[in-house]
Amino acid sequence: MKHTATYYQQQKGKRVLSMLTAYDYHTASIVDEAGIDMILVGDSLGNVILGYDNTLAVTVEDMIHHGRAVCRGAKNAFVVVDMPFMSYQTSVYDAVSNAGRIMKETNCQAVKLEGGAVYADRIRAIVDAGIPVVAHIGLTPQSFNTLGGYKVQGKTEDSARKLMEDAQAVEKAGAFAITLECVPADIAAAITQRTSALTIGIGAGNQCDAQVLVCHDMLDYSGGFTPRFVRKYASLHDTMLQAFRQYKDDCENRTFPAQENMF
Ligand code: KIV
């Protein structure tokens, strides 16, 4: 049996956990084989898989479709599936019903939703229904229209205090983990110290209990802009481009297929 949310929360202070996003079976299998603790089926799939400009158009069906594939590939890793825009904002009922669908239809171990104190009632109701919740505060991409863009959060005293209050509210509501996105390192460290929930940082310094990156970013799949908080561990764009160009040449000059590829 896989470890449960309780196990991961109990790792707080003992070791730093690792998490990566994945959206398909093979990537999830490789992430799992590498021994990464947790996989996030992020609604970032709207950007990196479906080619949207933002995550707002992603549906519950999209999350279930990709979540299922990832869960089939993740033999050991704990899988968290994102709740997309408007699947929990509308009501407590919608939140529980969509979280339930996501868990039943993907076989994931937890769901994640964006927002702090304002969604504490949704978090409490989902947890009460038996579904572990990861909260997500700081830069919450589903709210980029009201946040005024994709900016670092918690830079002023007031907004840092608000972040701390949000972290405490979601912890009290039952979230076992809190994603901190684009938060100054010292604020993320203070939140990590003052909550019993696991903090999962992305652009939030190195004192969080866990780190997460979007797999496409760390592999440099797009070959484009890389945010400051990402480290590139591979150059997939360049490798793929070179392979596709070589294949094109080989087709054109009839060096592929060669004798060993023929019947
Ligand atoms: O959707 C996503 O990939 C995320 C990460 C950026 C944490 O929420």
py3Dmol code that shows the C-alpha trace and the ligand (Angstrom):
import py3Dmol

protein = """\
ATOM      1  CA  MET A   1       0.000   0.000   0.000  1.00  0.00           C
ATOM      2  CA  LYS A   2       1.160   3.555  -0.720  1.00  0.00           C
ATOM      3  CA  HIS A   3       2.064   5.929   2.090  1.00  0.00           C
ATOM      4  CA  THR A   4      -0.815   8.182   3.142  1.00  0.00           C
ATOM      5  CA  ALA A   5      -0.923  11.942   3.684  1.00  0.00           C
ATOM      6  CA  THR A   6      -0.295  11.345   7.396  1.00  0.00           C
ATOM      7  CA  TYR A   7       3.049   9.682   6.630  1.00  0.00           C
ATOM      8  CA  TYR A   8       4.181  12.638   4.510  1.00  0.00           C
ATOM      9  CA  GLN A   9       3.111  15.155   7.140  1.00  0.00           C
ATOM     10  CA  GLN A  10       5.092  13.146   9.722  1.00  0.00           C
ATOM     11  CA  GLN A  11       8.248  13.600   7.620  1.00  0.00           C
ATOM     12  CA  LYS A  12       8.178  17.323   8.503  1.00  0.00           C
ATOM     13  CA  GLY A  13      11.466  18.243  10.162  1.00  0.00           C
ATOM     14  CA  LYS A  14      12.986  14.814   9.406  1.00  0.00           C
ATOM     15  CA  ARG A  15      13.874  15.054   5.707  1.00  0.00           C
ATOM     16  CA  VAL A  16      13.154  17.349   2.760  1.00  0.00           C
ATOM     17  CA  LEU A  17      10.572  15.870   0.385  1.00  0.00           C
ATOM     18  CA  SER A  18      10.570  16.153  -3.408  1.00  0.00           C
ATOM     19  CA  MET A  19       7.637  16.681  -5.748  1.00  0.00           C
ATOM     20  CA  LEU A  20       7.370  17.136  -9.526  1.00  0.00           C
ATOM     21  CA  THR A  21       4.429  17.659 -11.823  1.00  0.00           C
ATOM     22  CA  ALA A  22       3.494  14.997 -14.357  1.00  0.00           C
ATOM     23  CA  TYR A  23       0.574  14.765 -16.754  1.00  0.00           C
ATOM     24  CA  ASP A  24       1.024  11.405 -18.490  1.00  0.00           C
ATOM     25  CA  TYR A  25       1.778   7.752 -17.776  1.00  0.00           C
ATOM     26  CA  HIS A  26       5.408   7.551 -18.944  1.00  0.00           C
ATOM     27  CA  THR A  27       6.550  10.739 -17.227  1.00  0.00           C
ATOM     28  CA  ALA A  28       4.863   9.605 -14.015  1.00  0.00           C
ATOM     29  CA  SER A  29       6.612   6.204 -14.297  1.00  0.00           C
ATOM     30  CA  ILE A  30      10.025   7.865 -14.667  1.00  0.00           C
ATOM     31  CA  VAL A  31       9.385  10.319 -11.820  1.00  0.00           C
ATOM     32  CA  ASP A  32       8.299   7.342  -9.712  1.00  0.00           C
ATOM     33  CA  GLU A  33      11.373   5.298 -10.713  1.00  0.00           C
ATOM     34  CA  ALA A  34      13.582   8.234  -9.638  1.00  0.00           C
ATOM     35  CA  GLY A  35      12.120   7.907  -6.137  1.00  0.00           C
ATOM     36  CA  ILE A  36      10.454  11.345  -6.090  1.00  0.00           C
ATOM     37  CA  ASP A  37       8.086  11.369  -3.100  1.00  0.00           C
ATOM     38  CA  MET A  38       5.049  13.061  -4.605  1.00  0.00           C
ATOM     39  CA  ILE A  39       3.613  13.838  -8.038  1.00  0.00           C
ATOM     40  CA  LEU A  40       1.370  16.811  -8.734  1.00  0.00           C
ATOM     41  CA  VAL A  41      -1.016  16.641 -11.664  1.00  0.00           C
ATOM     42  CA  GLY A  42      -1.079  20.422 -11.820  1.00  0.00           C
ATOM     43  CA  ASP A  43      -3.613  22.510 -13.678  1.00  0.00           C
ATOM     44  CA  SER A  44      -0.434  23.937 -15.225  1.00  0.00           C
ATOM     45  CA  LEU A  45      -1.284  21.255 -17.782  1.00  0.00           C
ATOM     46  CA  GLY A  46      -3.391  24.033 -19.317  1.00  0.00           C
ATOM     47  CA  ASN A  47      -0.152  25.830 -20.208  1.00  0.00           C
ATOM     48  CA  VAL A  48       2.350  23.061 -20.806  1.00  0.00           C
ATOM     49  CA  ILE A  49       0.155  20.339 -22.332  1.00  0.00           C
ATOM     50  CA  LEU A  50      -2.859  22.075 -23.846  1.00  0.00           C
ATOM     51  CA  GLY A  51      -1.172  25.290 -24.980  1.00  0.00           C
ATOM     52  CA  TYR A  52      -3.506  27.776 -23.245  1.00  0.00           C
ATOM     53  CA  ASP A  53      -2.170  31.154 -22.078  1.00  0.00           C
ATOM     54  CA  ASN A  54      -3.322  30.460 -18.514  1.00  0.00           C
ATOM     55  CA  THR A  55      -5.007  27.781 -16.376  1.00  0.00           C
ATOM     56  CA  LEU A  56      -8.557  29.172 -16.380  1.00  0.00           C
ATOM     57  CA  ALA A  57      -9.954  27.000 -19.180  1.00  0.00           C
ATOM     58  CA  VAL A  58      -8.851  23.714 -17.593  1.00  0.00           C
ATOM     59  CA  THR A  59     -11.817  21.487 -16.681  1.00  0.00           C
ATOM     60  CA  VAL A  60     -12.478  18.760 -14.120  1.00  0.00           C
ATOM     61  CA  GLU A  61     -12.601  16.329 -17.075  1.00  0.00           C
ATOM     62  CA  ASP A  62      -9.093  17.439 -18.179  1.00  0.00           C
ATOM     63  CA  MET A  63      -7.776  16.838 -14.657  1.00  0.00           C
ATOM     64  CA  ILE A  64      -9.415  13.410 -14.466  1.00  0.00           C
ATOM     65  CA  HIS A  65      -8.130  12.381 -17.911  1.00  0.00           C
ATOM     66  CA  HIS A  66      -4.509  13.245 -17.067  1.00  0.00           C
ATOM     67  CA  GLY A  67      -4.801  12.257 -13.389  1.00  0.00           C
ATOM     68  CA  ARG A  68      -5.823   8.710 -14.361  1.00  0.00           C
ATOM     69  CA  ALA A  69      -2.813   8.277 -16.634  1.00  0.00           C
ATOM     70  CA  VAL A  70      -0.443   9.579 -13.949  1.00  0.00           C
ATOM     71  CA  CYS A  71      -1.910   7.336 -11.245  1.00  0.00           C
ATOM     72  CA  ARG A  72      -1.378   4.303 -13.498  1.00  0.00           C
ATOM     73  CA  GLY A  73       2.318   5.229 -13.770  1.00  0.00           C
ATOM     74  CA  ALA A  74       2.916   6.146 -10.116  1.00  0.00           C
ATOM     75  CA  LYS A  75       3.456   2.859  -8.308  1.00  0.00           C
ATOM     76  CA  ASN A  76       4.925   4.402  -5.133  1.00  0.00           C
ATOM     77  CA  ALA A  77       4.712   8.188  -5.402  1.00  0.00           C
ATOM     78  CA  PHE A  78       1.846   9.990  -3.665  1.00  0.00           C
ATOM     79  CA  VAL A  79      -0.332  11.642  -6.328  1.00  0.00           C
ATOM     80  CA  VAL A  80      -2.051  15.001  -5.799  1.00  0.00           C
ATOM     81  CA  VAL A  81      -4.497  16.282  -8.450  1.00  0.00           C
ATOM     82  CA  ASP A  82      -5.314  19.984  -8.810  1.00  0.00           C
ATOM     83  CA  MET A  83      -8.888  21.236  -8.587  1.00  0.00           C
ATOM     84  CA  PRO A  84      -9.322  23.519 -11.613  1.00  0.00           C
ATOM     85  CA  PHE A  85     -10.777  27.037 -11.739  1.00  0.00           C
ATOM     86  CA  MET A  86     -14.490  27.143 -10.771  1.00  0.00           C
ATOM     87  CA  SER A  87     -14.591  23.558  -9.504  1.00  0.00           C
ATOM     88  CA  TYR A  88     -14.577  24.677  -5.830  1.00  0.00           C
ATOM     89  CA  GLN A  89     -14.966  28.481  -5.814  1.00  0.00           C
ATOM     90  CA  THR A  90     -18.731  28.317  -6.414  1.00  0.00           C
ATOM     91  CA  SER A  91     -19.843  26.458  -3.253  1.00  0.00           C
ATOM     92  CA  VAL A  92     -18.923  23.960  -0.541  1.00  0.00           C
ATOM     93  CA  TYR A  93     -21.184  21.445  -2.310  1.00  0.00           C
ATOM     94  CA  ASP A  94     -19.346  21.843  -5.640  1.00  0.00           C
ATOM     95  CA  ALA A  95     -15.996  21.592  -3.854  1.00  0.00           C
ATOM     96  CA  VAL A  96     -16.839  18.281  -2.156  1.00  0.00           C
ATOM     97  CA  SER A  97     -18.574  16.842  -5.178  1.00  0.00           C
ATOM     98  CA  ASN A  98     -15.722  17.707  -7.601  1.00  0.00           C
ATOM     99  CA  ALA A  99     -13.009  16.591  -5.151  1.00  0.00           C
ATOM    100  CA  GLY A 100     -14.916  13.317  -4.762  1.00  0.00           C
ATOM    101  CA  ARG A 101     -15.161  12.820  -8.536  1.00  0.00           C
ATOM    102  CA  ILE A 102     -11.449  13.539  -8.962  1.00  0.00           C
ATOM    103  CA  MET A 103     -10.469  11.047  -6.263  1.00  0.00           C
ATOM    104  CA  LYS A 104     -12.907   8.303  -7.338  1.00  0.00           C
ATOM    105  CA  GLU A 105     -12.139   8.567 -11.041  1.00  0.00           C
ATOM    106  CA  THR A 106      -8.333   9.016 -10.908  1.00  0.00           C
ATOM    107  CA  ASN A 107      -7.336   6.958  -7.851  1.00  0.00           C
ATOM    108  CA  CYS A 108      -5.227   9.888  -6.564  1.00  0.00           C
ATOM    109  CA  GLN A 109      -4.314  10.299  -2.887  1.00  0.00           C
ATOM    110  CA  ALA A 110      -5.146  14.015  -2.405  1.00  0.00           C
ATOM    111  CA  VAL A 111      -6.460  17.123  -4.147  1.00  0.00           C
ATOM    112  CA  LYS A 112      -5.004  20.636  -4.197  1.00  0.00           C
ATOM    113  CA  LEU A 113      -6.884  23.912  -4.347  1.00  0.00           C
ATOM    114  CA  GLU A 114      -5.760  27.539  -4.515  1.00  0.00           C
ATOM    115  CA  GLY A 115      -6.676  30.085  -1.841  1.00  0.00           C
ATOM    116  CA  GLY A 116      -6.330  30.727   1.870  1.00  0.00           C
ATOM    117  CA  ALA A 117      -8.787  31.621   4.667  1.00  0.00           C
ATOM    118  CA  VAL A 118     -11.510  32.447   2.164  1.00  0.00           C
ATOM    119  CA  TYR A 119     -11.753  28.759   1.149  1.00  0.00           C
ATOM    120  CA  ALA A 120     -11.282  27.263   4.636  1.00  0.00           C
ATOM    121  CA  ASP A 121     -14.897  26.018   4.624  1.00  0.00           C
ATOM    122  CA  ARG A 122     -14.282  24.100   1.352  1.00  0.00           C
ATOM    123  CA  ILE A 123     -11.093  22.557   2.755  1.00  0.00           C
ATOM    124  CA  ARG A 124     -12.815  21.494   5.980  1.00  0.00           C
ATOM    125  CA  ALA A 125     -15.727  19.896   4.071  1.00  0.00           C
ATOM    126  CA  ILE A 126     -13.446  18.013   1.636  1.00  0.00           C
ATOM    127  CA  VAL A 127     -11.261  16.711   4.481  1.00  0.00           C
ATOM    128  CA  ASP A 128     -14.380  15.697   6.437  1.00  0.00           C
ATOM    129  CA  ALA A 129     -15.436  13.692   3.374  1.00  0.00           C
ATOM    130  CA  GLY A 130     -12.183  11.698   3.690  1.00  0.00           C
ATOM    131  CA  ILE A 131     -10.113  13.418   1.014  1.00  0.00           C
ATOM    132  CA  PRO A 132      -6.692  14.849   2.016  1.00  0.00           C
ATOM    133  CA  VAL A 133      -6.182  18.453   0.879  1.00  0.00           C
ATOM    134  CA  VAL A 134      -3.095  20.417  -0.145  1.00  0.00           C
ATOM    135  CA  ALA A 135      -3.798  24.158   0.049  1.00  0.00           C
ATOM    136  CA  HIS A 136      -1.977  26.624  -2.232  1.00  0.00           C
ATOM    137  CA  ILE A 137      -1.228  30.217  -1.196  1.00  0.00           C
ATOM    138  CA  GLY A 138       1.057  33.051  -2.309  1.00  0.00           C
ATOM    139  CA  LEU A 139       0.927  33.375  -6.090  1.00  0.00           C
ATOM    140  CA  THR A 140      -2.262  31.560  -7.030  1.00  0.00           C
ATOM    141  CA  PRO A 141      -2.313  31.465 -10.860  1.00  0.00           C
ATOM    142  CA  GLN A 142      -6.103  30.959 -11.074  1.00  0.00           C
ATOM    143  CA  SER A 143      -6.426  34.486  -9.578  1.00  0.00           C
ATOM    144  CA  PHE A 144      -3.903  36.242 -11.831  1.00  0.00           C
ATOM    145  CA  ASN A 145      -6.629  38.650 -12.972  1.00  0.00           C
ATOM    146  CA  THR A 146      -7.259  39.915  -9.442  1.00  0.00           C
ATOM    147  CA  LEU A 147      -3.606  39.661  -8.363  1.00  0.00           C
ATOM    148  CA  GLY A 148      -2.596  41.903 -11.270  1.00  0.00           C
ATOM    149  CA  GLY A 149      -0.387  39.272 -12.913  1.00  0.00           C
ATOM    150  CA  TYR A 150       2.144  36.618 -11.891  1.00  0.00           C
ATOM    151  CA  LYS A 151       3.992  38.449  -9.115  1.00  0.00           C
ATOM    152  CA  VAL A 152       5.898  37.514  -5.981  1.00  0.00           C
ATOM    153  CA  GLN A 153       3.474  37.738  -3.018  1.00  0.00           C
ATOM    154  CA  GLY A 154       4.117  38.719   0.618  1.00  0.00           C
ATOM    155  CA  LYS A 155       6.643  41.478  -0.065  1.00  0.00           C
ATOM    156  CA  THR A 156       4.972  44.058   2.174  1.00  0.00           C
ATOM    157  CA  GLU A 157       4.386  43.697   5.921  1.00  0.00           C
ATOM    158  CA  ASP A 158       0.614  43.528   5.405  1.00  0.00           C
ATOM    159  CA  SER A 159       0.733  40.924   2.673  1.00  0.00           C
ATOM    160  CA  ALA A 160       3.281  38.843   4.610  1.00  0.00           C
ATOM    161  CA  ARG A 161       0.943  38.907   7.641  1.00  0.00           C
ATOM    162  CA  LYS A 162      -1.964  37.897   5.387  1.00  0.00           C
ATOM    163  CA  LEU A 163       0.068  34.933   4.093  1.00  0.00           C
ATOM    164  CA  MET A 164       0.775  33.778   7.647  1.00  0.00           C
ATOM    165  CA  GLU A 165      -2.940  34.109   8.519  1.00  0.00           C
ATOM    166  CA  ASP A 166      -3.906  32.162   5.396  1.00  0.00           C
ATOM    167  CA  ALA A 167      -1.441  29.394   6.246  1.00  0.00           C
ATOM    168  CA  GLN A 168      -2.843  29.136   9.766  1.00  0.00           C
ATOM    169  CA  ALA A 169      -6.448  29.159   8.497  1.00  0.00           C
ATOM    170  CA  VAL A 170      -5.917  26.342   5.967  1.00  0.00           C
ATOM    171  CA  GLU A 171      -3.976  24.300   8.510  1.00  0.00           C
ATOM    172  CA  LYS A 172      -6.831  24.737  11.007  1.00  0.00           C
ATOM    173  CA  ALA A 173      -9.292  23.703   8.297  1.00  0.00           C
ATOM    174  CA  GLY A 174      -7.417  20.407   7.935  1.00  0.00           C
ATOM    175  CA  ALA A 175      -5.016  20.848   4.998  1.00  0.00           C
ATOM    176  CA  PHE A 176      -2.095  18.444   5.577  1.00  0.00           C
ATOM    177  CA  ALA A 177       0.159  20.448   3.249  1.00  0.00           C
ATOM    178  CA  ILE A 178       0.416  23.994   1.896  1.00  0.00           C
ATOM    179  CA  THR A 179       1.991  24.948  -1.413  1.00  0.00           C
ATOM    180  CA  LEU A 180       3.805  28.295  -1.140  1.00  0.00           C
ATOM    181  CA  GLU A 181       4.313  29.794  -4.595  1.00  0.00           C
ATOM    182  CA  CYS A 182       6.532  32.832  -5.224  1.00  0.00           C
ATOM    183  CA  VAL A 183       6.912  33.899  -1.613  1.00  0.00           C
ATOM    184  CA  PRO A 184      10.065  35.547  -0.159  1.00  0.00           C
ATOM    185  CA  ALA A 185      12.324  32.887   1.365  1.00  0.00           C
ATOM    186  CA  ASP A 186      12.218  34.359   4.904  1.00  0.00           C
ATOM    187  CA  ILE A 187       8.398  34.468   4.941  1.00  0.00           C
ATOM    188  CA  ALA A 188       8.217  30.868   3.666  1.00  0.00           C
ATOM    189  CA  ALA A 189      10.703  29.825   6.382  1.00  0.00           C
ATOM    190  CA  ALA A 190       8.596  31.539   9.076  1.00  0.00           C
ATOM    191  CA  ILE A 191       5.409  29.854   7.815  1.00  0.00           C
ATOM    192  CA  THR A 192       7.218  26.482   7.750  1.00  0.00           C
ATOM    193  CA  GLN A 193       8.267  26.959  11.385  1.00  0.00           C
ATOM    194  CA  ARG A 194       4.865  28.092  12.615  1.00  0.00           C
ATOM    195  CA  THR A 195       2.642  25.453  11.033  1.00  0.00           C
ATOM    196  CA  SER A 196       2.410  21.704  11.488  1.00  0.00           C
ATOM    197  CA  ALA A 197       1.323  21.338   7.866  1.00  0.00           C
ATOM    198  CA  LEU A 198       3.959  20.353   5.323  1.00  0.00           C
ATOM    199  CA  THR A 199       5.074  23.363   3.284  1.00  0.00           C
ATOM    200  CA  ILE A 200       5.773  22.680  -0.392  1.00  0.00           C
ATOM    201  CA  GLY A 201       7.768  25.515  -1.934  1.00  0.00           C
ATOM    202  CA  ILE A 202       8.008  26.718  -5.520  1.00  0.00           C
ATOM    203  CA  GLY A 203       9.917  29.971  -5.687  1.00  0.00           C
ATOM    204  CA  ALA A 204       9.796  30.034  -1.871  1.00  0.00           C
ATOM    205  CA  GLY A 205      13.418  29.441  -0.810  1.00  0.00           C
ATOM    206  CA  ASN A 206      15.102  26.322   0.546  1.00  0.00           C
ATOM    207  CA  GLN A 207      13.619  26.160   4.059  1.00  0.00           C
ATOM    208  CA  CYS A 208      10.283  24.617   3.046  1.00  0.00           C
ATOM    209  CA  ASP A 209       9.517  21.021   4.009  1.00  0.00           C
ATOM    210  CA  ALA A 210       9.300  20.016   0.333  1.00  0.00           C
ATOM    211  CA  GLN A 211      10.104  21.447  -3.083  1.00  0.00           C
ATOM    212  CA  VAL A 212       8.017  21.231  -6.250  1.00  0.00           C
ATOM    213  CA  LEU A 213       8.786  22.163  -9.853  1.00  0.00           C
ATOM    214  CA  VAL A 214       6.860  21.925 -13.085  1.00  0.00           C
ATOM    215  CA  CYS A 215       8.505  19.037 -14.888  1.00  0.00           C
ATOM    216  CA  HIS A 216       8.452  20.832 -18.271  1.00  0.00           C
ATOM    217  CA  ASP A 217      10.309  23.797 -16.744  1.00  0.00           C
ATOM    218  CA  MET A 218      13.105  21.756 -15.136  1.00  0.00           C
ATOM    219  CA  LEU A 219      13.544  19.737 -18.327  1.00  0.00           C
ATOM    220  CA  ASP A 220      13.467  22.919 -20.475  1.00  0.00           C
ATOM    221  CA  TYR A 221      10.868  21.386 -22.765  1.00  0.00           C
ATOM    222  CA  SER A 222       9.835  24.745 -24.265  1.00  0.00           C
ATOM    223  CA  GLY A 223      13.317  26.134 -24.825  1.00  0.00           C
ATOM    224  CA  GLY A 224      11.891  29.548 -23.917  1.00  0.00           C
ATOM    225  CA  PHE A 225      11.800  31.756 -20.842  1.00  0.00           C
ATOM    226  CA  THR A 226      12.813  30.083 -17.568  1.00  0.00           C
ATOM    227  CA  PRO A 227      11.606  31.677 -14.299  1.00  0.00           C
ATOM    228  CA  ARG A 228      14.309  32.562 -11.745  1.00  0.00           C
ATOM    229  CA  PHE A 229      13.157  29.882  -9.292  1.00  0.00           C
ATOM    230  CA  VAL A 230      13.652  27.037 -11.810  1.00  0.00           C
ATOM    231  CA  ARG A 231      16.873  25.082 -12.258  1.00  0.00           C
ATOM    232  CA  LYS A 232      17.236  23.418 -15.675  1.00  0.00           C
ATOM    233  CA  TYR A 233      18.209  19.759 -15.230  1.00  0.00           C
ATOM    234  CA  ALA A 234      18.051  18.900 -18.949  1.00  0.00           C
ATOM    235  CA  SER A 235      17.575  20.589 -22.337  1.00  0.00           C
ATOM    236  CA  LEU A 236      14.734  18.558 -23.763  1.00  0.00           C
ATOM    237  CA  HIS A 237      13.756  21.168 -26.332  1.00  0.00           C
ATOM    238  CA  ASP A 238      17.207  21.145 -27.917  1.00  0.00           C
ATOM    239  CA  THR A 239      17.527  17.354 -27.743  1.00  0.00           C
ATOM    240  CA  MET A 240      14.124  16.841 -29.389  1.00  0.00           C
ATOM    241  CA  LEU A 241      14.703  19.500 -32.026  1.00  0.00           C
ATOM    242  CA  GLN A 242      18.015  17.940 -32.980  1.00  0.00           C
ATOM    243  CA  ALA A 243      16.429  14.453 -33.160  1.00  0.00           C
ATOM    244  CA  PHE A 244      13.491  15.650 -35.311  1.00  0.00           C
ATOM    245  CA  ARG A 245      15.834  17.508 -37.690  1.00  0.00           C
ATOM    246  CA  GLN A 246      18.089  14.467 -38.001  1.00  0.00           C
ATOM    247  CA  TYR A 247      15.057  12.261 -38.757  1.00  0.00           C
ATOM    248  CA  LYS A 248      13.877  14.710 -41.435  1.00  0.00           C
ATOM    249  CA  ASP A 249      17.325  14.613 -43.074  1.00  0.00           C
ATOM    250  CA  ASP A 250      17.463  10.815 -42.871  1.00  0.00           C
ATOM    251  CA  CYS A 251      14.030  10.513 -44.525  1.00  0.00           C
ATOM    252  CA  GLU A 252      15.018  12.920 -47.282  1.00  0.00           C
ATOM    253  CA  ASN A 253      18.321  11.249 -48.125  1.00  0.00           C
ATOM    254  CA  ARG A 254      16.942   7.673 -47.670  1.00  0.00           C
ATOM    255  CA  THR A 255      19.386   6.738 -44.879  1.00  0.00           C
ATOM    256  CA  PHE A 256      16.332   5.839 -42.809  1.00  0.00           C
ATOM    257  CA  PRO A 257      15.100   3.149 -42.830  1.00  0.00           C
ATOM    258  CA  ALA A 258      18.444   1.329 -43.117  1.00  0.00           C
ATOM    259  CA  GLN A 259      18.857  -2.427 -43.772  1.00  0.00           C
ATOM    260  CA  GLU A 260      18.473  -3.260 -40.050  1.00  0.00           C
ATOM    261  CA  ASN A 261      15.073  -1.484 -39.979  1.00  0.00           C
ATOM    262  CA  MET A 262      13.715  -3.387 -42.967  1.00  0.00           C
ATOM    263  CA  PHE A 263      11.873  -6.704 -43.343  1.00  0.00           C
TER     264      PHE A 263
END
"""
ligand_1 = """\
8
KIV
O -0.381 23.656 -11.437
C 0.770 23.510 -10.975
O 1.670 22.932 -11.618
C 1.044 24.037 -9.649
C 2.478 24.168 -9.246
C 3.030 25.396 -9.864
C 2.648 24.153 -7.784
O 0.155 24.390 -8.947
"""
view = py3Dmol.view(width=600, height=400)
view.addModel(protein, "pdb")
view.setStyle({"model": 0}, {"cartoon": {"style": "trace"}})
view.addModel(ligand_1, "xyz")
view.setStyle({"model": 1}, {"stick": {}})
view.zoomTo()
view.show()
